[in-house]
Amino acid sequence: MRIRRIAAYRVELPLVERVYRWSGGKSVEVFDSTHVAVETDDGLVGWGEVCPLGTFYLPAYAEGVRAGVAELAPHLIGLDPTRLGGLNRAMDAALKGHPYVKSGIDIACWDLLGKASGLPVCTLLGGRYGDDFVLYRAISRDDPDAMAASVAGYREQGYTRFQLKVGEAVEIDVARVKAVAAVLQPGDRLVADANTGWFMHDAARVVRALRDVDVYIEQPCLSYEECLAIRRRTDLPFILDESVDGLEMLLRGRADLAMDAVNLKISKLGGLTKTRQARDLCAALGIAMTIEDSWGGDVATAAIAHLAHSTPPELLFTSTDFNSYVTVSTADGAPRRKHGRLAASTAPGLGIAPKMDVLGKPLVDVSG
């Protein structure tokens, strides 16, 4: 089996809630998603998706995905897509950095491996644990009462884990957390995610003000060192996200006892191959994980589901169903939440079939 063609499609994904807000006044109304197709000489097609959270969250942007795929594709034509290690080394040799560009291609090749072997991707990633797994809901930044009402509404839909977007003025962020904490039930989990938005002096005030609230603090400051300093000032459980971009940072964080849990984003790490490495390292070290991505629709949600479903449940802090946040469906067969939980497909590969009438014509199309 050899790669014969690589194509990339652009799809706009409007939000169900119309706008998504987080720290620093950042917001997005429509996501620009790239769907990547990898076709082989025997007619199989694998699919991946990359959807950056705008241009101002991580070092990634939607046009960069497509430009990068066009740059990489000629180097990959003729390679065996089921040799994931060799494929990733070929991508790293052809393009330094830019892991998000490589993610869609890598995911598509896992889809191909599953289709060729007749196995779902979660089986190939380590095996399926249980019937389903728990999800969190991200709550867009708003005033305290509106965020509390949003959480109460999502609780009725079955969610029990909530990630509040904070990272603004100390007083209003503290009020947001306390307002939401007041509507939670026993067993619920609450995360205050600043997305690097606090300066150290503000973060120190926040954790002091919340010392009697059952809440996790996520990525309060921009740098790892600043986050570590805040971690050492509080006994609240701590999550790192933006600072964790590879195995080296995971090992450093574990050595420093810098976190109780980490968020592993597939496109930030470069695809399923490298995120599985990070997942397995966390499992060996006993670090709880949220398995997710920066954003996406049906294909990204399917990839997330397969990695999450193959993660030991005692270490899976939570995961996400991004396709429920958007109004456009791009694939049949994608997993759909039930009562705040999700399950990966049992069909070969990712178990999805893209809707070509939605994807339209490719913006990148490279054949050998």
NORCOR-V849262 format. One record per residue. N is the residue number from 0. PSI is psi as a letter, one per 20 degrees, with the letter a starting at -180 (NA if undefined). Layout:
# NORCOR-V849262
N | PSI
N | PSI
This chain:
# NORCOR-V849262
0 | p
1 | q
2 | p
3 | h
4 | q
5 | p
6 | q
7 | p
8 | q
9 | p
10 | p
11 | p
12 | n
13 | q
14 | q
15 | g
16 | j
17 | h
18 | q
19 | p
20 | q
21 | a
22 | q
23 | j
24 | j
25 | q
26 | q
27 | q
28 | h
29 | p
30 | q
31 | o
32 | q
33 | p
34 | p
35 | p
36 | p
37 | o
38 | q
39 | r
40 | i
41 | j
42 | i
43 | q
44 | p
45 | q
46 | q
47 | r
48 | q
49 | p
50 | n
51 | q
52 | m
53 | a
54 | j
55 | k
56 | f
57 | r
58 | m
59 | q
60 | q
61 | g
62 | h
63 | h
64 | g
65 | h
66 | h
67 | h
68 | g
69 | h
70 | h
71 | h
72 | g
73 | h
74 | i
75 | i
76 | p
77 | i
78 | q
79 | o
80 | i
81 | i
82 | n
83 | h
84 | g
85 | h
86 | g
87 | h
88 | h
89 | g
90 | g
91 | h
92 | h
93 | h
94 | o
95 | p
96 | b
97 | l
98 | h
99 | h
100 | h
101 | i
102 | g
103 | h
104 | g
105 | g
106 | g
107 | h
108 | h
109 | h
110 | g
111 | g
112 | g
113 | g
114 | g
115 | h
116 | i
117 | k
118 | q
119 | q
120 | h
121 | h
122 | g
123 | h
124 | i
125 | i
126 | q
127 | p
128 | o
129 | a
130 | h
131 | a
132 | r
133 | q
134 | q
135 | r
136 | p
137 | p
138 | o
139 | q
140 | p
141 | a
142 | r
143 | g
144 | h
145 | h
146 | h
147 | g
148 | h
149 | g
150 | g
151 | h
152 | g
153 | h
154 | h
155 | h
156 | i
157 | i
158 | q
159 | i
160 | p
161 | p
162 | o
163 | p
164 | o
165 | b
166 | k
167 | b
168 | q
169 | g
170 | g
171 | h
172 | g
173 | g
174 | h
175 | g
176 | g
177 | h
178 | g
179 | g
180 | h
181 | i
182 | j
183 | r
184 | r
185 | p
186 | i
187 | q
188 | p
189 | p
190 | p
191 | o
192 | o
193 | i
194 | l
195 | j
196 | i
197 | q
198 | r
199 | g
200 | h
201 | g
202 | h
203 | h
204 | h
205 | g
206 | h
207 | g
208 | h
209 | j
210 | h
211 | j
212 | q
213 | n
214 | q
215 | q
216 | p
217 | p
218 | m
219 | h
220 | r
221 | g
222 | q
223 | g
224 | g
225 | g
226 | g
227 | g
228 | g
229 | h
230 | g
231 | i
232 | i
233 | q
234 | j
235 | q
236 | q
237 | p
238 | p
239 | q
240 | f
241 | h
242 | h
243 | o
244 | j
245 | a
246 | h
247 | g
248 | h
249 | g
250 | h
251 | g
252 | h
253 | g
254 | h
255 | i
256 | l
257 | i
258 | q
259 | h
260 | r
261 | q
262 | p
263 | o
264 | p
265 | g
266 | h
267 | h
268 | i
269 | j
270 | a
271 | h
272 | g
273 | h
274 | h
275 | g
276 | g
277 | g
278 | g
279 | h
280 | g
281 | g
282 | g
283 | h
284 | i
285 | k
286 | p
287 | q
288 | q
289 | p
290 | o
291 | a
292 | a
293 | g
294 | a
295 | a
296 | c
297 | g
298 | g
299 | g
300 | h
301 | g
302 | g
303 | g
304 | g
305 | h
306 | g
307 | g
308 | i
309 | j
310 | p
311 | p
312 | h
313 | i
314 | i
315 | n
316 | g
317 | r
318 | a
319 | r
320 | m
321 | h
322 | i
323 | i
324 | i
325 | r
326 | i
327 | p
328 | p
329 | i
330 | q
331 | q
332 | i
333 | q
334 | q
335 | p
336 | q
337 | o
338 | l
339 | j
340 | r
341 | q
342 | p
343 | q
344 | q
345 | j
346 | r
347 | q
348 | b
349 | i
350 | k
351 | q
352 | o
353 | q
354 | o
355 | h
356 | h
357 | g
358 | h
359 | b
360 | q
361 | q
362 | h
363 | p
364 | o
365 | p
366 | q
367 | NA
